[in-house]
């Protein structure tokens, strides 16, 4: 897949979609925050993925470091989502 851009997009898209599907099926929202924050995170992650594909390379190493450290905010976002969702038995 290293040499196939299309195969990479397909496999990564399938893995991401499967992860979203499994998480959505295994949990249910406790409130509206649990619903809309998950939708927001999915939209944000897809938008960032697309912008990485079509955007220019980073302007400097410092920019890479800042964005890399800011990614901890995504973990906090996920924690916030998880606090507003609860396990849901599949079946």
C-alpha positions as CSV (number, residue, x, y, z in Angstrom):
1,X,0.0,0.0,0.0
2,X,3.0,2.3,0.4
3,X,3.1,2.9,-3.3
4,X,-0.7,3.1,-3.9
5,X,-2.4,6.4,-2.8
6,X,-5.9,5.0,-3.7
7,X,-5.4,1.8,-1.7
8,X,-4.1,3.8,1.3
9,X,-7.2,6.0,1.2
10,X,-9.5,3.1,0.9
11,X,-8.0,1.1,3.8
12,X,-7.6,4.1,6.1
13,X,-11.2,5.1,5.3
14,X,-12.5,1.6,6.1
15,X,-10.6,1.3,9.3
16,X,-11.8,4.8,10.5
17,X,-15.4,3.9,9.4
18,X,-15.3,0.6,11.2
19,X,-14.0,2.2,14.4
20,X,-16.7,4.9,14.3
21,X,-19.4,2.2,13.7
22,X,-18.2,0.0,16.5
23,X,-18.0,2.8,19.0
24,X,-21.4,4.1,18.0
25,X,-23.0,0.7,18.3
26,X,-21.2,-0.1,21.6
27,X,-22.3,3.1,23.3
28,X,-25.4,5.3,23.6
29,X,-25.6,9.0,24.4
30,X,-26.6,10.0,28.0
31,X,-27.6,13.4,26.7
32,X,-27.3,15.8,23.7
33,X,-23.7,16.5,24.5
34,X,-22.9,12.8,24.0
35,X,-24.6,12.9,20.6
36,X,-23.3,16.2,19.1
37,X,-19.8,16.1,20.5
38,X,-19.3,12.7,18.8
39,X,-20.6,14.0,15.6
40,X,-18.4,17.1,15.9
41,X,-15.3,15.0,16.5
42,X,-16.0,12.8,13.5
43,X,-16.5,15.8,11.3
44,X,-13.3,17.5,12.7
45,X,-11.2,14.3,12.1
46,X,-12.5,13.9,8.6
47,X,-11.9,17.6,7.8
48,X,-8.3,17.4,9.2
49,X,-7.6,14.2,7.2
50,X,-8.8,15.9,4.0
51,X,-6.9,19.1,4.7
52,X,-3.7,17.0,5.2
53,X,-4.3,15.4,1.9
54,X,-4.8,18.6,-0.2
55,X,-3.0,21.2,1.9
56,X,0.5,22.5,1.7
57,X,3.3,21.0,3.8
58,X,4.0,22.6,7.2
59,X,5.9,25.8,6.9
60,X,8.4,24.9,9.7
61,X,9.4,22.4,12.3
62,X,8.0,24.7,14.9
63,X,4.6,24.5,13.3
64,X,4.8,20.7,13.4
65,X,5.7,20.8,17.1
66,X,2.8,23.2,18.0
67,X,0.2,21.1,16.1
68,X,1.7,17.9,17.5
69,X,1.3,19.2,21.1
70,X,-2.2,20.5,20.4
71,X,-3.3,17.0,19.4
72,X,-3.6,16.3,23.2
73,X,-6.8,18.4,22.9
74,X,-8.3,15.7,20.8
75,X,-7.7,13.2,23.6
76,X,-9.5,15.5,26.0
77,X,-12.3,15.8,23.5
78,X,-12.6,12.1,23.3
79,X,-12.6,11.8,27.1
80,X,-15.4,14.4,27.3
81,X,-17.4,12.5,24.7
82,X,-16.9,9.2,26.6
83,X,-18.2,10.9,29.9
84,X,-21.4,11.7,28.1
85,X,-22.0,8.3,26.6
86,X,-22.6,4.9,28.3
87,X,-22.0,1.3,27.3
88,X,-24.8,-0.2,25.3
89,X,-25.2,-4.0,24.8
90,X,-25.1,-5.0,21.2
91,X,-27.7,-7.5,20.2
